Amino acid sequence: MSDDPQITNSELQAYADGRLGEERSRAVEAWLAARPDDAERIAAYRRLGEELRRAYDPVLDEPLPDWLGGGRAPRPRWHGFARIAGWVVLGAAIGVVAGWEVRDARPIAASRADPGETMAHRAAVAHAVYSPEVRHPVEVGADQEAHLVRWLSKRLGASLKVPHLADLGYSLVGGRLLPGDRGPVAQFMYQDTKGQRLTLYVRVNADDSRETAFRFAQEHGVGVFYWLDGKLGYALSGELDRNELLRVATAVYRQLNP
Amino acid sequence: MNEAERLVELIPRLRRYARALVGDRAAADDLVQDTLERAWAKLHLYRRGTDLRAWLFTVMHNVHVNKVRATRPTDQLEDEMPELAQRASQGDALMVRDLDRAIGRLPAEQRSVLLLVTLEDMSYDEVARTLGIPIGTVMSRLSRAREKLRAMMLGGPASAKLKVVK
């Protein structure tokens, strides 16, 4: 039997994994043929690999647990995460991961050139994801409005105000914290008596000197009016016609800039 | 397919790896949750066109390491086991018969390498990138992990049949 001193431990591992090229495999086999103990050792490595796969591959077929879209309410600790997971699953399921598709469609440089645009896309996605939620539309409800505002202000590092839109027929449902492209983002949700929902997305701007006029964008049926106002950027999203949405956006702007 | 969809597709694989990595089902799913949460928050840092799976497993690795660090005083799994080579009496080996426990007794850094190679079928190069270690380290950890596992599982010549406990 040929004794090849060039056989390395790495090659033995690769052989056990079935990753060695044909030529080197033959060399290893010849080497092992002369060494029954080593041959048995390598065979054992292979068996262990099979045992490992047999033991754990069934996990691949297990249904995803509740926190990824199952029936029961998530454990409190994961309250926020369940929403994010729902985001992913919902987005994948109904194909409204608008922000990512849009990022696919245009050069990143272009979207960076207008940070407000990126914000509008993200706001539209967040709206599409959370506004259909029946059981968990928000993390903190309007009944704890003071707490909600304190919490989100603290997380964003900016003093937030929640506009009241009752005059326009929209009452506050509550709000939640979201991950934005640069950090925490707040989302407030409103609905009218028919259940039509609006969301106001608020994030901290990179550059607090910028102010812009209202701009409008539309993604998969979700209309967004967005604007930058010094330290904060706002995006109001809803599946409303443009004029109705503008009416609400104007009211929001006025309340925030009395 | 966009990142969000691919990320969802990878969840079962994250769960498989996590189950083998931490053993306990609930703890494994906690790890997956933490990982997805982190990945979601960091998705903008993912470089399009690079390997999303490797990126995601790197996130999981980092989350796991941080969790272990945070809970070290009570985490028995992370206690360094004495080198089995120094005490590989048949009795010791036979005490650890099932795969779960045997894997749990591997040093964490060896366990990760073995599981990524065996379960995920990652190339050695991918494992090196995922864990942020040189490829030579991958190979030596893989080799040591296998040898330890073999000693634990097959220890005595009589224990030819492995008992696999889920």
Interface residues (C-beta under 8 A of the other chain):
Chain A: N9 S10 L12 Q13 A14 A16 D17 R19 R41 A44 Y45 R47 L48 G49 E51 L52 R53 R54 A55 Y56 D57 P58 V59 L60 D61 E62 L64 P65 W67 L68 W78 G80 F81 I84 A85 W87 V88 V89 G91 A92 V97 W100 E101 D104 P179 D181
Chain B: N2 E3 A4 E5 L7 V8 I11 P12 R13 R15 R16 R19 A20 D29 Q33 L36 E37 W40 A41 H44 L99 D100 I103 L114 L115 V117 T118 L119 S123 Y124 M139 S140 L142 S143 R146 E147 L149 R150 M153 L154 L162 V164 K166
